[in-house]
Amino acid sequence: MLEPYLRDDAFLSDVALACQQTDSLHLYWLGQSGFLILWQGSALLIDPYLSDSLTKKYANTDKPHVRMTERVIDPGRLDFIAAVTSSHNHTDHLDGETLVPLMHANPQLSIIVPEANRLFAAQRLEVDPDFLVGLTLVDRASVGPFNIIPVPAAHEMLETDENGNHKFHGYIFQVGDWTIYHSGDCIPFAGQAEILRSYPIDIALLPINGRDPGRGVAGNFSGREAVQVAYNCQVGLVIPMHYDMFEFNTVTPDEFIQTCGEMKQAYQILRNGERISFPA
């Protein structure tokens, strides 16, 4: 099994150090699609999956979720989080075994989900639906220094509920001097570049595990498609995600790296538990 770059006490020590460096934005990859953003002592989590719930759920089935990388941190130890966003209802993006401990550790936690998913999320987390912040594409949320803007995502298509609200979101995060785009689970769709170009994106966090019908799950950008999206939207830096978590649903970043070279797109490869910092 792969070891995180930092985990447990070493990870928390590095977070404490980063919190003292208030003149920089700090970004950690937590595995799969999960990230931690730190800015001037405030912390936001994106799609955290910090449990073995899927490994347990699919044990002894035809779709075993064998974990490839050790968990970075027990979510109950993250007692400094202001907000969590969930892009959609799949468990690796809305995990009760991650979010419930986070709620206990952070009584004032804001949990932001697509409005179309709010009732489902409330049932999974066993909370009142009013506890959750549900966003449609016309809504915005602000938590501390973080401005959060939902954008559509296609996993593998654009889907809406009976009220026309999208079930799959990406998010634009505006914090300090930076604009960060997290696509959630997504493939290319018509009008995507036009939507994203309206936000000058400094950092894009994009899945690269691709689409293989044999896996039996909805897919994402391939490595090449992720780079093409970043290049078309004039993204400053692209960071790949959604790989090295489950054996049945992963790729290497080789295609992504090769395509970045061909397109002269700036990129950064992170290991689980690794930080990248951006000076103001």
FENBEL-V647271 format. One record per helix or strand of 2 or more residues. SS is the DSSP state (A for helix, B for strand). FROM is the first residue (numbers start at 0). LEN is the number of residues. Records with the same first field share a line. If there is no record, write none. Layout:
SS = FROM-LEN / FROM-LEN
//
This chain:
A = 7-13 / 52-5 / 74-3 / 95-10 / 114-11 / 128-3 / 191-6 / 212-3 / 222-10 / 253-10
B = 23-8 / 33-6 / 41-5 / 82-3 / 109-5 / 132-3 / 139-4 / 145-7 / 168-7 / 177-5 / 202-5 / 236-5 / 266-2 / 274-5
//
